[in-house]
Amino acid sequence: MSYRLTLAAAAAAWLAACGGGHRGPVSAAQPALRSIVAERVSTPVERRLDGVIEAVNQGTVAAQTAGRVEAILYDVNDFVPAGAVIVRLRAAEQRAGLSQARASLQEAAAREADAQTRYQRIADMYERKVVPKATLDEAAVNKASAVAHLEAARAALQSAEEGVAYTEVRAPYAGVVTRRLVQVGETVSPGTPLMSGLSLQYLRVAVDVPQSIVAQVRRIRQGAVYVEGRRIEATRVTVFPEASAPSNTFRARLELPENAADLYPGMFVKVGFVTGEAQRILVPQEALLERSEITAVYVIGPDGRAALRQVRLGDRFGERLEIISGVSPGERVALDPLAAGKSLTAAADGAGGHS
């Protein structure tokens, strides 16, 4: 028995299991099968390399004021919304400073208002030639001094308010906590690391590009990440301007789309850099028949009959797959393997019924 007959028998057995093995009378007129003409199309040529996922936003939050840690509101692996309080410091000293700054501002405002009133009164008296010029100059100096003290009091109040705000350490962006660096009760000072985290919203891939292809990568600037059968196009490709001395490779970064699912910092992935173009035969995924170890398509001959033919697959391009062997340019490929298999079975039954 030939290999083609073996494929046909396997397909017929599968159709029979699906209820497609019809044995009754068949009309001589079979409906036309949906199909496409296999043609070579221009597709990108890629060079596959190993890369590592990185978080674009990652870092360590540090204290901006001195105090004792009063509460830690998030721990490792917790998701933190942007702006949420993650660590709270004891704020008694800062609040006392804030109260003093507010009182100083009230005093400065009162003195500035009094200096303004006094200056206006003396200016009116000077216009009437009641007081000398020296008295007016003294009032002007007092007014300017009061205004300066008021501005200083306002700045001191703003600083005191920021000092109180610094006792509530907030997340700079939404992300996940990776390390907690302090404990409740510890005394911290400005610059003390408190908590580390990273954002999974924006990710990128770091990869070392060989010198042999860096010119093409730099010119074309197109790439994709392959993970678990998915192809994720990079939104931007950046190639560093200098090579690493030990390996003579160039560092490159591929920015990924926002919220790329199932990707985490530290993962190894395959990265494909576009280095040129090639002609390939592509067929839609729906045209493939995959059962057990058989990967085949139905090729429609000039007489309109479908024949099962095994194929060897290459790379995936969206919803289309590359056919390396098994189909030649110009041949028609059925888009519905189930309908093509039924037509083949029906034709065989009709031939058997007329023998």
C-alpha positions in Angstrom: 0.0 0.0 0.0 1.4 3.4 -1.0 2.1 6.2 1.6 -0.7 8.4 0.0 -3.2 5.6 0.5 -2.1 5.3 4.1 -2.8 9.0 4.6 -6.2 8.7 2.9 -7.1 5.7 5.1 -6.1 7.6 8.2 -8.2 10.6 7.2 -11.2 8.3 6.4 -10.9 6.6 9.8 -10.9 10.0 11.5 -13.9 11.2 9.5 -15.8 8.0 10.4 -15.1 8.6 14.0 -16.5 12.1 13.7 -19.6 10.8 12.0 -18.5 11.7 8.5 -18.4 8.2 7.1 -21.6 8.4 5.1 -22.5 5.2 3.2 -25.8 6.1 1.5 -26.4 7.4 -2.0 -24.3 10.4 -2.9 -25.3 13.1 -5.4 -22.9 13.3 -8.3 -22.7 17.0 -8.0 -20.3 17.9 -5.1 -20.3 21.5 -3.7 -17.2 23.5 -4.6 -14.6 23.5 -1.8 -13.3 26.8 -0.4 -9.6 27.0 -1.3 -6.7 29.3 -1.9 -3.8 29.2 -4.4 -0.5 28.5 -2.7 1.9 31.3 -3.7 5.3 32.5 -2.5 5.0 35.6 -0.4 7.7 37.9 0.9 8.3 37.3 4.6 10.8 38.5 7.1 14.0 36.5 7.9 14.7 36.4 11.6 17.8 35.5 13.7 16.8 33.9 17.0 18.7 34.8 20.1 18.2 34.3 23.9 16.9 37.3 25.9 15.9 38.1 29.5 12.7 39.9 30.5 13.2 43.2 32.5 10.9 45.6 34.1 11.1 49.1 32.8 10.0 50.6 36.1 11.9 49.0 39.1 13.7 50.4 42.0 13.9 50.9 45.8 12.0 53.5 47.8 14.0 55.3 50.5 13.0 57.4 53.5 13.0 61.2 52.9 12.8 62.2 56.6 13.9 60.8 59.9 11.6 58.8 62.2 10.6 55.4 63.6 8.7 52.9 61.4 5.2 52.8 62.7 3.4 50.6 60.1 4.3 48.5 57.0 1.2 48.1 54.9 2.5 45.8 52.1 4.8 42.8 52.0 6.6 40.8 49.4 4.5 39.7 46.4 1.7 42.2 47.2 0.3 44.3 44.4 0.5 48.0 45.3 -1.6 50.6 43.5 0.1 53.8 42.3 0.2 56.4 45.1 -0.7 53.9 47.9 1.0 54.4 51.3 3.4 51.5 51.8 5.3 52.5 54.9 4.2 55.0 57.7 6.6 56.7 60.0 5.9 58.2 63.4 5.1 61.8 62.7 5.0 63.5 66.2 8.1 65.7 65.6 7.1 66.6 62.1 3.5 67.5 63.2 4.9 69.7 66.0 7.1 71.5 63.4 4.0 71.9 61.2 2.0 73.5 64.1 4.9 75.9 64.8 5.2 76.8 61.1 1.5 77.6 61.0 1.8 79.9 64.0 4.8 81.6 62.6 2.9 82.2 59.4 0.0 83.8 61.2 2.3 86.1 63.1 4.1 87.1 60.0 0.9 87.8 58.2 -0.3 90.0 61.1 3.0 92.0 61.1 2.9 92.3 57.3 -0.7 93.7 57.4 0.3 96.1 60.2 3.4 97.3 58.2 1.2 97.8 55.1 -1.3 99.9 57.0 1.4 101.9 58.8 3.2 102.6 55.5 -0.1 103.8 53.8 -0.8 106.1 56.7 2.6 107.6 56.8 2.6 108.0 53.0 -0.7 110.0 53.2 0.9 112.2 56.0 4.0 112.7 53.8 1.7 113.9 51.0 0.3 116.5 53.3 3.8 117.5 54.4 3.1 116.4 57.9 6.1 114.0 58.3 9.6 114.1 56.8 11.0 111.9 54.1 13.0 109.9 56.5 9.9 108.7 58.3 8.4 107.5 55.0 11.6 105.7 54.1 11.6 103.9 57.5 8.0 102.8 57.0 8.9 101.5 53.5 11.8 99.5 54.9 9.6 98.0 57.6 7.0 97.1 55.1 9.5 95.3 52.8 10.9 93.5 55.8 7.4 92.3 56.9 6.7 91.1 53.3 10.0 89.1 53.3 9.2 87.6 56.7 5.8 86.5 55.4 7.3 84.8 52.3 9.8 83.0 54.6 7.0 81.9 56.9 5.1 80.5 53.9 8.2 78.6 52.7 8.7 77.2 56.2 5.1 76.1 56.3 5.4 74.3 52.9 8.6 72.6 54.1 6.9 71.5 57.3 3.9 70.2 55.3 6.3 68.2 53.1 8.0 66.8 56.2 4.7 65.5 57.5 3.9 64.1 54.0 7.3 62.3 54.0 6.2 60.3 57.0 3.8 58.5 54.7 5.9 56.8 52.0 3.9 56.2 48.8 4.4 53.9 45.8 5.6 55.9 42.8 3.9 53.6 40.4 1.6 50.5 40.5 3.6 47.3 40.9 4.6 44.3 43.0 6.7 44.4 46.1 9.9 42.3 45.7 11.8 43.1 48.9 11.0 44.6 52.3 14.1 46.2 53.9 12.9 47.4 57.3 10.9 46.2 60.2 8.3 47.9 62.4 10.0 49.9 65.2 13.2 50.6 63.3 14.5 54.1 63.3 15.3 55.4 59.8 17.0 58.5 58.4 16.8 60.2 55.0 18.1 57.8 52.4 17.4 54.6 54.3 16.1 52.0 51.8 12.6 50.8 52.8 11.1 48.7 50.1 11.9 47.4 46.6 9.4 46.7 43.8 8.7 46.6 40.1 5.9 47.2 37.7 4.6 44.5 35.4 2.8 47.1 33.2 5.8 47.9 31.0 8.3 45.2 30.3 11.3 44.9 27.9 13.8 42.3 26.8 17.6 42.6 27.1 19.6 40.6 24.6 23.2 40.4 23.4 23.4 40.8 19.6 26.4 39.3 17.7 28.6 41.7 15.8 27.8 39.8 12.6 24.2 40.9 12.4 24.2 44.1 14.4 24.3 46.3 11.3 21.0 44.7 10.0 19.4 44.9 13.4 20.3 48.5 13.8 19.1 49.4 10.2 15.7 47.4 10.3 14.9 47.8 14.0 12.2 45.1 14.1 11.9 42.2 16.5 9.6 39.9 18.4 9.5 37.7 21.4 8.5 34.1 21.2 7.0 32.5 24.4 4.8 29.5 24.7 3.8 29.4 21.0 3.0 33.2 21.0 4.7 35.9 19.0 4.8 39.3 20.6 5.9 42.2 18.4 8.3 44.7 20.0 7.1 48.3 20.0 10.6 49.6 19.8 14.1 48.2 19.3 17.2 50.1 20.8 20.7 49.0 20.1 23.5 50.3 22.4 26.3 52.2 20.7 29.2 50.2 22.0 30.1 46.5 22.1 30.9 44.5 25.3 34.7 43.9 25.5 34.7 40.2 26.5 32.1 39.0 24.0 32.1 41.6 21.3 28.3 41.7 21.4 26.0 44.7 21.4 23.4 45.2 24.0 19.9 45.6 22.6 16.5 46.3 24.3 13.1 45.4 22.9 10.2 47.4 24.4 7.1 45.2 24.7 3.4 46.2 24.5 1.7 47.4 27.7 0.5 44.6 30.0 2.1 41.7 28.1 0.5 38.7 29.7 2.4 35.8 31.3 5.7 37.5 31.1 7.7 38.3 34.3 11.1 39.9 34.9 14.0 37.3 34.9 12.3 34.9 32.4 14.4 33.6 29.5 12.7 34.0 26.1 13.6 33.6 22.5 14.0 36.9 20.6 13.7 37.1 16.8 15.5 40.0 15.1 14.5 40.8 11.5 17.6 40.7 9.3 16.1 40.5 5.8 13.3 39.0 3.6 12.7 35.6 2.0 10.0 34.0 -0.2 7.8 31.4 1.6 4.7 29.5 1.0 2.1 30.3 3.7 -1.3 28.7 4.3 -3.9 29.6 6.9 -3.8 27.5 10.1 -7.4 26.4 9.4 -6.3 24.5 6.3 -4.1 22.1 8.4 -5.2 18.6 9.3 -3.3 17.5 12.5 -4.1 14.0 13.9 -1.6 12.0 15.8 1.6 12.2 13.9 0.0 13.4 10.7 0.2 17.0 9.5 -1.4 17.4 6.1 -3.5 19.5 3.9 -6.0 18.7 1.1 -4.7 19.7 -2.3 -7.4 20.2 -4.9 -6.5 18.8 -8.4 -7.5 20.2 -11.8 -10.5 17.8 -11.8 -11.8 19.4 -8.5 -11.0 16.3 -6.4 -9.2 16.7 -3.1 -6.1 14.7 -2.2 -4.6 14.4 1.2 -0.9 15.4 1.3 1.5 15.4 4.2 3.4 18.6 4.7 6.4 19.8 6.7 5.8 23.1 8.6 8.2 26.0 9.3 7.6 29.2 11.2 4.4 30.9 12.2 3.4 34.3 10.8 0.3 35.4 12.6 -2.5 33.1 11.6 -0.5 31.6 8.7 2.0 28.8 8.8 5.0 28.2 6.5 4.9 25.1 4.3 8.5 23.9 3.8 7.6 20.9 1.7 4.5 19.0 0.4 2.9 21.9 -1.5 4.1 23.6 -4.7 3.4 27.1 -5.8 0.2 27.3 -7.9 -1.5 24.4 -6.3 -4.9 24.9 -4.6 -5.2 24.1 -0.9 -8.6 23.4 0.7 -9.5 25.8 3.6 -11.9 23.3 5.2 -10.2 19.9 5.8 -13.4 18.4 7.2 -15.4 19.3 4.0 -12.5 18.2 1.8 -12.3 14.8 3.6 -16.1 14.3 3.3 -15.9 15.0 -0.4 -13.1 12.5 -0.8 -15.0 9.8 1.2 -18.2 10.5 -0.8 -16.3 10.2 -4.1 -14.8 6.9 -2.9 -18.2 5.6 -1.9 -19.7 6.7 -5.2 -17.0 4.9 -7.2 -17.5 1.8 -5.1 -21.3 1.9 -5.6 -20.8 1.9 -9.4 -18.2 -0.8 -9.6 
